[in-house]
Every structure is written in C-alpha cells, then in structure tokens.
C-alpha cells in the first residue's frame, strides 16, 4: 500500500486522491463478489502510479472482472456502454423510450409539439392513463462532460412554454412532468438551480442518489447491446443504425444478427453472453 497519496485524473480532467472505497462501491454496485472485489482492488494497487486516469483503473478492473465474473463485468461496463450509443444521440433517445415502455408507458421519440409561443422538438414523449411526461435526453460521448446550468435553464424555459398547452397523447391532457435525462453528470450549479426552481425531474448517471439512470437500467434489466464484448464495433453500429439498442431485442429476434452477416457459430456466442446477463 502507498504511504503518499496517489492522485487520479478523472474524466473531466480534475484530480483527486485515489479512494479504494469508490472502486469497491462501483464493483459491489455491479454485483461483484467479495473475493472478486478484493482481488481487483489488490490488482489495481499493484498498478497505481501518480496521475493514473480513472479510465486506466476501469480498464484494469474490467479485464480482471471479465475473467472472474463475466456477467458482472458486463454490468460494471454499463456507463461505458451507454456512452457508446452515440455519436448522434438518437440511440440514447430510443434507449430512454424503452425504459418508459418497460414501465408500462407508451413512448415516441422526436416529437414536434406546439408550445404557447413556439413549436419544440421533444426527444421522448411518454404517457399512460395517469401521466404525460416529456423528456429532454442529453447525451454525451465523453464521460467527463457534464450538463451545466445553461442546459437546465434552456430546458426549463422550453417546458414552461409547454405547460400552458393541452396535448392529445392517449387523450386530451396537460403535461404532468418534464424530465431532463443525461448519461453523465450534472454540475453542482445545475443541481442547485433545479432543486431550487423545481418543475423538472433531473436524472443523471448517479443523480439523484436513488432513482438515477444507473438504477433505472438495473431495475428494468434493459442492457444496451453496446455492453456486449461478443460484438465488434462495426456490428454494434450496424444494429444501432437500424434502431436496435437492446440486448433483449436480439434475444427476441436472433435473425437480426444473421441479417448483418454474423455467422451461426458467432451468433451462439452473442446469445450465450446475453443469457449470462
């Protein structure tokens, strides 16, 4: 163990002392066993050096976890998998819509809706008998990019314009909730403003502490296909281009894999990996 503090460089470029509790929490959160968690922490300590990146630490942890507990490794890689839904952001909107559908909502993406002053393109509109929810899905390819105060100000202004109107989704109704969903984090100022003003439910990767994006994914068991190591980047892109974002879609229609040129022997590996989840 190191006597002098080892500093790590986070995705946003800032530095902080290495904290094994954070690594332990992320592994446990994914479901890693006590033994695997301890083995990984010891392994990471053996590779620590000043100004090591969090990405480098993640890579060491993922590789070892993939050897010891493969299904848990896939869950551990969820954040990275979500960031690979880009670069357009449209697959992320589809993914958010699927989360709502899993909760019993009907959902549509890319809806043009008329506000009191102007029309707005809304990333996801979700509704059931009781609620109408409109969602701004803020996707970032880079893990260190945060949604800041400008984003929450812009989103609040849009939704304030929409709250004065009636919409025909399932029935004529007013907007019940507005959500801002991002695959990364919010700045502290954005959270402070959102908490003070209210009116928008803010969902980030780890915000709020309960009911965040990570929790919603684990709850719904909706794993993005980008978390699969049995598919290469080209194959994942081919599926995403067709609007396929979920592992469960592949289970429901395995022919999706043969349609993009994957051989039967390789298809079995993909199905086995999904089954392991």
ROMI-473738 format. One line per 8 residues: number of its first residue (from 1); their letters; for each residue x, y, z of C-alpha. Coordinates in steps of 0.25 Angstrom, whole numbers. Each point is the difference from the previous one (the first is absolute). Example, Ala and Ser with C-alpha at 12.3 -4.5 7.8 and 13.67 -1.06 7.14 Angstrom:
<atoms>
1 = as = 49/-18/31; 6/14/-2
</atoms>
This chain:
<atoms>
1 = xxxxxxxx = 0/0/0; 5/14/-3; 3/10/11; 0/12/-8; -14/3/-7; -1/-4/-14; -8/10/-9; -9/-5/-11
9 = xxxxxxxx = -5/8/-12; -15/0/-2; -7/0/-13; -2/15/1; 15/3/2; -1/3/15; 9/-8/10; -4/-6/13
17 = xxxxxxxx = 7/-10/10; -2/-15/-4; -11/-5/9; -2/-15/0; -14/1/7; -5/6/-13; 6/-11/-8; -6/-10/10
25 = xxxxxxxx = -13/7/-1; -1/-1/-15; 4/-15/0; -10/-3/10; -11/8/-7; 2/-9/-12; -1/-12/9; 14/-5/1
33 = xxxxxxxx = 3/-10/11; 9/4/12; 11/-9/-5; 0/7/-14; -1/14/6; 12/-3/9; 8/-6/-12; -3/12/-9
41 = xxxxxxxx = 4/10/11; 13/-7/3; 3/-1/-15; -3/15/-2; 9/3/12; 11/-7/-8; -1/9/-12; -3/13/7
49 = xxxxxxxx = 9/12/-4; -1/15/1; -10/6/-9; -6/-13/-4; -13/2/-8; -13/-5/5; -2/-6/-14; 13/-8/3
57 = xxxxxxxx = -5/-5/13; -13/-4/-6; 7/-8/-11; 8/-8/10; -12/-3/9; -9/-4/-12; 11/-9/-6; 1/-8/13
65 = xxxxxxxx = -15/0/3; -2/-5/-14; 9/-12/3; -6/-3/13; -15/4/-1; -4/3/-14; -14/4/2; 3/9/11
73 = xxxxxxxx = 11/7/-9; -11/3/-10; -8/7/10; 13/7/5; 2/5/-14; -14/7/-1; 4/14/0; 10/-2/-11
81 = xxxxxxxx = -10/-8/-8; -10/11/1; 11/10/-5; 2/-8/-12; -15/2/-4; 5/12/-8; 5/9/-6; -14/5/-5
89 = xxxxxxxx = -7/-2/13; -12/-6/-7; 2/-14/5; 0/6/14; -13/6/-2; -5/-14/-5; 6/-6/13; -7/10/9
97 = xxxxxxxx = -13/-3/-7; 2/-15/2; 2/3/15; -14/6/0; -6/-11/-8; 5/-10/10; -7/8/11; -14/-1/-8
105 = xxxxxxxx = 0/13/-7; -1/2/-15; 11/8/-5; 4/7/-13; 13/7/-4; 3/13/-8; -14/6/2; -3/15/-4
113 = xxxxxxxx = -9/6/10; -6/14/0; 2/8/12; -7/13/4; 11/8/-8; 7/-9/-10; 1/-15/-4; 10/-9/7
121 = xxxxxxxx = 7/-13/-4; -1/-9/12; 9/-12/1; -10/-9/7; -15/1/3; -5/-11/9; -14/-2/5; -10/-9/7
129 = xxxxxxxx = -14/1/6; 5/9/11; 13/8/-5; 5/7/-12; 15/2/1; 9/8/-9; 15/-3/0; 13/7/-5
137 = xxxxxxxx = 11/-10/-2; 13/6/2; 11/-10/-6; 15/2/2; 10/-9/-7; 11/4/10; -2/-4/15; 6/13/5
145 = xxxxxxxx = -10/9/-7; -11/5/10; -13/6/-3; 1/14/6; -8/12/4; -3/4/-14; -6/-13/-3; -10/0/11
153 = xxxxxxxx = -3/15/-3; -3/-4/-14; -8/-12/3; -8/7/11; -4/11/-10; -5/-10/-10; -8/-7/9; -6/12/6
161 = xxxxxxxx = -5/4/-14; -6/-14/-1; -7/-1/14; -11/10/-5; -5/-9/-11; -8/-12/-2; 5/-12/-8; -7/-13/-6
169 = xxxxxxxx = 8/-12/5; -10/-11/3; -10/11/4; 0/15/1; 8/5/12; 11/9/5; 14/-3/3; 2/-7/13
177 = xxxxxxxx = 15/-1/1; 13/5/-7; 12/-8/1; 15/3/-4; 8/-13/-1; 15/0/-3; 9/-12/0; 11/7/7
185 = xxxxxxxx = -1/10/12; -5/14/3; 8/11/5; -2/4/15; -6/14/-5; -10/-7/-9; -5/-9/11; -1/12/10
193 = xxxxxxxx = -8/7/-10; -9/-12/-4; -2/-3/15; -4/15/3; -9/2/-12; -7/-14/-1; -8/-3/-12; 10/-10/-6
201 = xxxxxxxx = 4/-13/4; 15/-1/-2; 5/-14/-3; 15/-2/-1; 9/-12/0; 1/0/15; -10/11/4; -9/0/8
209 = xxxxxxxx = 6/-10/9; -12/-9/-2; -7/-1/-13; 12/5/-9; 2/-5/-14; 9/-12/5; -11/-4/10; -11/0/-11
217 = xxxxxxxx = 9/-8/-10; 3/-11/11; -15/0/5; -5/-2/-15; 11/-9/-4; 1/7/-13; 14/-2/-4; 5/8/-12
225 = xxxxxxxx = 6/-9/-11; 13/8/1; 3/-7/13; 3/-13/-7; 14/-4/-3; -4/-11/-10; -4/11/-10; 11/9/-6
233 = xxxxxxxx = -2/15/-3; -5/-2/-14; -10/-10/4; -6/9/11; 0/12/-9; -8/-8/-11; -10/-4/11; -1/14/6
241 = xxxxxxxx = -2/6/-14; -13/-9/-1; -5/6/13; 4/-13/8; 5/4/13; -3/-11/10; 6/-14/3; -15/-5/1
249 = xxxxxxxx = -3/4/-14; 11/-10/-5; -6/-11/9; -14/3/-6; 6/0/-14; 13/-7/-1; -1/1/-16; 4/15/2
257 = xxxxxxxx = 14/-6/2; 0/-8/-13; -6/12/-7; 13/8/2; 9/-12/-4; 3/-7/13; 3/-15/-1; -9/-10/8
265 = xxxxxxxx = 12/-4/9; 2/15/4; -15/2/2; 1/-11/10; 11/7/8; -9/13/0; -12/-7/5; 8/-7/11
273 = xxxxx = 5/13/4; -13/6/1; -6/-12/7; 11/2/10; -6/13/4
</atoms>
